[in-house]
């Protein structure tokens, strides 16, 4: 059971480094990778090199960087602000309008940006002050924004999804194309849950419709921001080309496999960057010097994300070399648990790890093992992957919480402790239930 001991050491180092020492998750992932290597025995050096090389040459790592830059560019180009203004013009005038805008905007951005802290900051900076003006208390406003940020994980194509599909454990079980539509449906179930929570918060609050002075007229908002809806249209292009009858027809016409020729992992951020640049062209810099400054300002975002994803892959590869997937699967199988209890157990493990870690780190630590275990129990690989991603989206919903929680609380100027109980009851526990019901087939994907 050397692999299980390796996993224990891996998690212990990451948790110690991020929670007690308050260091970055990127550093923690490097240390976790190094700690695993001695468990691979005499071939530790070779395993380490192969694990790191495989991670560094994976296209998913580069695609993740492209998504990071895409989110930065859309923000700088003012595209995200126009999207929120558009939503606000449509539903901001109803009771609890800012709360509905916050939820819908978080879902929309979750399908594009995928960074939970960025979603909380972008949506929260606009909607939290509006929710307060509409008589929603600060703690509830921060809870809503932090809980909604998790939708960045439950829609394609998040870094957590890439880490899961690109791992040595899950990679052979499914590919990205097979996971896209099931994860989209799973994300919509989570979106429905967020709408129900928003309805409950609005109903229990004294919120009033937002004054027209705080929102643009529908005609004005559409005139300024209708083009932002193209972000969701262009995403469909690579998906359509690589799925269904069109993919079959193109493959027959070209004599090759179009799904392998056109990598949706690479092309989706590319088309979004191009579209975002065209939509926000007027706000983008002019001249090489200003562009250089903009790129330099974006560099810090790549550091933590890039290191985290790279060494998450490397650590997962090293853990796979210890025989962890088979050992963990065998251990859980020996327990001879009914599927519903196994689903709850895996959900609790993933959520517990997601509390102090990011969703990406959680996928590398226990997500891949959870998927492999569920597949061994007879659950389809896509179903298992969707459920585990739903579990991991609780990054901000379980104490001590992740970055989205502290971003939201910082904007609302409230003590994070005041949000813990509601985050657990309104988000963590329902998401655990959604994941379990997906595994059991009650919620179809």
DRENKE-960527 format. One line per field, with one value per residue (C-alpha): x, y, z; residue in three letters. Coordinates in steps of 0.25 Angstrom, whole numbers, plus 2048, in hexadecimal, padded with zeros to 3 digits. Each point is the difference from the previous one (the first is absolute). Layout:
<atoms>
east X,...;
north Y,...;
up Z,...;
rest ALA,...;
</atoms>
This chain:
<atoms>
east 800,80C,7F7,7F6,80C,805,7F3,7FF,80E,7FC,7F4,806,80B,7F6,7F7,80B,807,7F3,7F8,80A,80B,7F7,809,7FB,7FA,80A,80B,7F8,7FE,80F,803,7F5,806,80E,7FA,7FA,80D,806,7F4,803,80D,80D,7FB,7FB,809,7FB,7F2,801,806,7F6,7F4,805,804,7F2,7F9,809,7FD,7F1,7F8,7F6,80A,802,7F1,7FE,80A,7F8,7F3,807,804,7F2,7F9,80A,7FE,7F1,801,80A,7F7,7F4,7F8,7FC,7FB,7F7,7FB,7FC,7F9,7F8,7FB,7FD,7F8,7F7,7FD,806,7F2,7F9,801,80D,805,80F,800,7FA,80A,80B,7FC,7FE,80C,808,7FB,803,80E,802,7FE,80B,80A,800,808,7F8,807,7FF,7F1,7FE,808,7FA,7F2,801,806,7F4,7F4,804,7FE,7F3,7FB,803,7F9,7F4,800,807,809,80F,802,7F6,805,80E,7FA,7F9,80C,80A,7F6,7FD,80F,801,7F8,80E,803,7F4,800,809,80C,806,80F,7FA,7FA,80D,807,7F6,800,80F,804,806,7F5,7F4,806,7FE,7F2,7FA,804,7FC,7F6,7F8,800,7FB,7F1,7FE,808,7F7,7F4,806,803,7F2,7FB,809,7FB,7F2,804,806,7F3,7F8,80A,7FF,7F0,801,80A,7F7,7F3,806,806,7FA,805,7F9,801,80D,7FD,801,80C,809,7FE,800,7F4,7FE,802,80D,805,7FD,806,80D,801,7F8,80D,805,7F6,809,80A,7F6,7FE,80F,802,7F6,808,80B,7F6,7F7,80C,805,7F3,7F4,7FC,809,80C,7FD,7FE,80D,808,7FA,803,80F,803,804,7FB,7FB,7FF,80F,804,7F8,803,7F4,809,809,7F6,7F6,809,806,7F2,7FC,80C,7FE,7F2,802,80B,7F7,7F4,809,809,7FE,805,80C,80D,806,80F,80B,804,7F2,7FD,80D,7FC,7F2,807,809,7F4,7FA,80D,7FD,7F3,808,80A,7F7,7F6,80B,808,7F4,7FB,80E,803,7F2,802,80E,7FB,7F5,809,80A,7F4,7FB,80E,7FF,7F4,7F6,7F4,800,803,7F5,7F6,803,7FF,7F3,7FB,803,7F7,7F5,7F8,7F3,801,7F8,809,80D,7FB,7FE,80E,807,7F8,804,80F,800,7F9,808,80D,7FA,7FE,80E,805,7FC,7F7,80C,808,7F5,7FE,80F,800,7F3,7F7,807,7FF,7F2,7FC,808,7F9,7F3,803,804,7F3,7F9,7FD,803,80C,7FA,7F5,80B,808,7F5,7FC,80E,801,7F3,806,80C,7F9,7FE,80D,7FA,7F4,807,809,80A,7FC,808,803,7F2,7FA,80B,7FE,7F1,802,80A,7F7,7F4,809,7FB,807,801,7FB,7F2,7FF,805,7F2,7F8,80B,800,7F1,7FC,80C,809,7F5,7F7,80C,804,7F2,800,80D,7FB,7F3,808,808,7F3,7FA,7F4,805,803,80C;
north 800,809,809,803,804,809,806,803,806,808,806,803,808,808,803,803,80A,807,800,801,807,808,7FE,800,7F3,800,7FE,7F6,7F8,800,7FB,7F5,7FB,7FF,7F9,7F5,7FC,7F9,7F6,7FC,7F9,7FF,806,80D,808,7FA,800,80F,804,7F8,806,80E,7FF,7FA,80B,80B,7FB,7FE,809,802,808,80A,801,803,80C,804,800,809,80A,800,803,80C,805,800,807,80B,801,803,7F5,7FA,80D,801,7F2,803,80D,7F9,7F6,80B,808,7F3,7FC,80A,807,7F4,7FD,7FB,804,802,7F2,7FA,807,7FB,7F2,800,808,7F6,7F5,808,803,7F2,7FB,809,804,7F4,806,801,80B,808,7FE,804,80D,803,7FE,803,80E,804,7F8,800,80F,800,7F4,809,80B,7F7,7FC,7F3,7FE,800,7F2,7FB,807,7FB,7F2,801,805,7F6,7F4,804,800,7F1,800,803,7F1,7F9,806,7FC,803,803,7FD,7F5,7F9,800,7FB,7F5,7FC,801,7F8,7F2,7FA,806,803,7F1,800,80C,80C,80E,7FF,7F5,809,80D,7FE,7F8,80A,80B,7F9,7FE,80F,803,7F8,808,80D,7FB,7FE,80E,806,7F9,806,80E,7FE,7FC,80C,80A,7FB,801,80D,80E,803,809,802,808,80E,803,80A,7F4,7F9,803,800,7F3,807,807,7F3,7F8,80B,800,7F1,7F7,7FC,7FA,7F4,7FC,7FA,7F5,7FE,7FF,7F5,7F8,800,7F6,7F8,7FE,7FD,7F5,7F9,7F9,7FE,80C,7FA,7F3,807,809,7F3,7F9,80C,802,7F1,803,801,80E,7FF,7FD,80B,80B,801,807,801,80A,806,805,809,805,804,806,809,804,803,808,808,804,803,809,805,80F,7FD,7F8,807,807,7FE,7F5,807,800,7F2,7FC,806,7F9,7F3,803,803,7F2,7F8,7FE,7F9,7F6,7FD,7F9,7FA,7FB,7FA,7FA,7F9,7FB,7FA,7FB,7F8,7FC,7FC,7F8,7F9,7FD,7FB,7F7,7FA,7FB,7F8,809,7FF,7F1,800,80A,7F9,7F3,806,806,7F4,7F7,808,7FA,80D,802,80A,80B,7FF,7FF,80D,807,7FC,805,80D,802,7FD,80A,80B,7FF,801,80B,809,804,7FE,805,7F7,7FE,7FB,7F7,7FA,7FC,7FB,7F8,802,7F7,7F5,803,7FE,7F3,7FA,804,7FA,7F3,800,800,80F,805,809,80C,7FF,7FE,80C,809,7FD,801,80E,804,7FB,809,80C,802,808,80C,7F9,7F8,806,806,803,804,80D,802,801,80A,808,801,803,80B,807,7FF,804,7F4,7F6,7F3,7F8,806,7F9,7F2,7FA,805,7FB,7F2,7FF,808,7FB,7F5,7F6,802,7FE,7F3,7FC,804,7F8,7F4,800,802,7F3,7F9,804,807,80D,7FD,806;
up 800,7FD,7F7,80B,809,7F5,7FF,80F,7FF,7F4,806,80E,7F9,7F8,80C,809,7F6,7FC,80D,80B,7FA,7F7,7F3,7F2,7FA,7F5,80A,807,7F3,7FD,80E,7FF,7F3,806,80C,7F8,7F8,80C,800,7F2,805,7F8,7F4,806,7F8,7F3,804,804,7F3,7F8,808,7FF,7F1,7FD,807,7FA,7F2,801,7F8,80B,808,7F5,7FE,80E,7FF,7F4,808,80B,7F6,7F9,80E,802,7F2,801,80D,7FA,7F4,808,7FA,80D,805,7F4,802,80E,7FC,7F6,80A,80A,7F6,7FE,80E,809,802,806,80F,804,7F2,804,806,7F3,7F8,809,7FE,7F1,7FE,808,7F8,7F3,804,806,7F2,7FB,80B,809,80B,80D,806,7F3,7FF,80E,7FE,7F3,804,80E,7FE,7F8,807,80E,802,7F8,809,80C,7FA,7FE,80F,7FF,80C,7FE,804,7F7,7F4,803,802,7F2,7F9,806,7FE,7F1,7FD,800,7F3,7FA,803,7FB,7F2,7F5,7FF,80E,804,809,7F4,7F9,80C,801,7F2,7FE,80B,7FF,807,7FA,7F2,7FB,805,7F8,7F7,800,7F5,808,80C,7FB,7FE,80D,808,7F9,805,80E,800,7FD,80B,809,7FA,803,80F,800,7FB,80B,80A,7FB,800,80F,803,7F9,806,80E,7FE,800,7F2,7F7,7F1,7FC,7FC,7F1,803,803,7F3,7F2,7F7,7F8,7F3,805,806,7F4,7F7,808,803,7F7,7F9,80D,7FE,7F5,80A,802,7F1,7FC,80B,7F9,7F3,804,808,7F3,7F7,80A,803,7FA,7F2,7FB,806,7F9,7F3,801,804,7F4,7F7,805,801,80F,80D,802,80F,801,7F5,807,80F,807,80C,7F8,7F6,80A,808,7F2,7FA,80E,800,7F2,802,80D,7F9,7F5,80A,809,7F5,804,80E,7FD,7FF,7F4,7FD,804,80D,806,7FB,807,80D,7FF,7FE,80C,808,7FD,803,80F,7FC,7F9,80B,80A,7F6,7F7,80C,806,7F3,7FC,80E,802,7F3,804,80E,7FB,7F6,80C,808,7F5,7FF,80F,7FC,808,7F7,800,80F,804,7F7,806,80E,7FE,7F8,80C,809,7F7,802,7F8,7F5,807,80C,7F8,7F8,80E,805,7F3,800,80F,7FD,7F4,807,80D,7F7,7F8,80D,802,7F1,7F3,7F7,7F7,80B,805,7F2,800,80F,801,7F4,7F6,80B,802,7F1,7FF,80C,7FB,7F3,806,807,7F3,7FE,7F2,7FF,7FC,80B,80A,7FB,800,80E,806,7F9,807,80D,7FE,7FD,80F,801,806,807,80B,80C,7FF,7F2,7F4,7F9,7FA,80E,805,7F3,802,80F,7FD,7F7,809,80C,809,809,7F8,80C,7FF,7F2,804,805,7F4,7F6,806,800,7F3,7F8,805,804,7F4,7F7,807,7FD,7F2,7FD,807,7F8,7F3,804,803,7F3,807,7F9,7F2,7F8;
rest UNK,UNK,UNK,UNK,UNK,UNK,UNK,UNK,UNK,UNK,UNK,UNK,UNK,UNK,UNK,UNK,UNK,UNK,UNK,UNK,UNK,UNK,UNK,UNK,UNK,UNK,UNK,UNK,UNK,UNK,UNK,UNK,UNK,UNK,UNK,UNK,UNK,UNK,UNK,UNK,UNK,UNK,UNK,UNK,UNK,UNK,UNK,UNK,UNK,UNK,UNK,UNK,UNK,UNK,UNK,UNK,UNK,UNK,UNK,UNK,UNK,UNK,UNK,UNK,UNK,UNK,UNK,UNK,UNK,UNK,UNK,UNK,UNK,UNK,UNK,UNK,UNK,UNK,UNK,UNK,UNK,UNK,UNK,UNK,UNK,UNK,UNK,UNK,UNK,UNK,UNK,UNK,UNK,UNK,UNK,UNK,UNK,UNK,UNK,UNK,UNK,UNK,UNK,UNK,UNK,UNK,UNK,UNK,UNK,UNK,UNK,UNK,UNK,UNK,UNK,UNK,UNK,UNK,UNK,UNK,UNK,UNK,UNK,UNK,UNK,UNK,UNK,UNK,UNK,UNK,UNK,UNK,UNK,UNK,UNK,UNK,UNK,UNK,UNK,UNK,UNK,UNK,UNK,UNK,UNK,UNK,UNK,UNK,UNK,UNK,UNK,UNK,UNK,UNK,UNK,UNK,UNK,UNK,UNK,UNK,UNK,UNK,UNK,UNK,UNK,UNK,UNK,UNK,UNK,UNK,UNK,UNK,UNK,UNK,UNK,UNK,UNK,UNK,UNK,UNK,UNK,UNK,UNK,UNK,UNK,UNK,UNK,UNK,UNK,UNK,UNK,UNK,UNK,UNK,UNK,UNK,UNK,UNK,UNK,UNK,UNK,UNK,UNK,UNK,UNK,UNK,UNK,UNK,UNK,UNK,UNK,UNK,UNK,UNK,UNK,UNK,UNK,UNK,UNK,UNK,UNK,UNK,UNK,UNK,UNK,UNK,UNK,UNK,UNK,UNK,UNK,UNK,UNK,UNK,UNK,UNK,UNK,UNK,UNK,UNK,UNK,UNK,UNK,UNK,UNK,UNK,UNK,UNK,UNK,UNK,UNK,UNK,UNK,UNK,UNK,UNK,UNK,UNK,UNK,UNK,UNK,UNK,UNK,UNK,UNK,UNK,UNK,UNK,UNK,UNK,UNK,UNK,UNK,UNK,UNK,UNK,UNK,UNK,UNK,UNK,UNK,UNK,UNK,UNK,UNK,UNK,UNK,UNK,UNK,UNK,UNK,UNK,UNK,UNK,UNK,UNK,UNK,UNK,UNK,UNK,UNK,UNK,UNK,UNK,UNK,UNK,UNK,UNK,UNK,UNK,UNK,UNK,UNK,UNK,UNK,UNK,UNK,UNK,UNK,UNK,UNK,UNK,UNK,UNK,UNK,UNK,UNK,UNK,UNK,UNK,UNK,UNK,UNK,UNK,UNK,UNK,UNK,UNK,UNK,UNK,UNK,UNK,UNK,UNK,UNK,UNK,UNK,UNK,UNK,UNK,UNK,UNK,UNK,UNK,UNK,UNK,UNK,UNK,UNK,UNK,UNK,UNK,UNK,UNK,UNK,UNK,UNK,UNK,UNK,UNK,UNK,UNK,UNK,UNK,UNK,UNK,UNK,UNK,UNK,UNK,UNK,UNK,UNK,UNK,UNK,UNK,UNK,UNK,UNK,UNK,UNK,UNK,UNK,UNK,UNK,UNK,UNK,UNK,UNK,UNK,UNK,UNK,UNK,UNK,UNK,UNK,UNK,UNK,UNK,UNK,UNK,UNK,UNK,UNK,UNK,UNK,UNK,UNK,UNK,UNK,UNK,UNK,UNK,UNK,UNK,UNK,UNK,UNK,UNK,UNK,UNK,UNK,UNK,UNK,UNK,UNK,UNK,UNK,UNK,UNK,UNK,UNK,UNK,UNK,UNK;
</atoms>
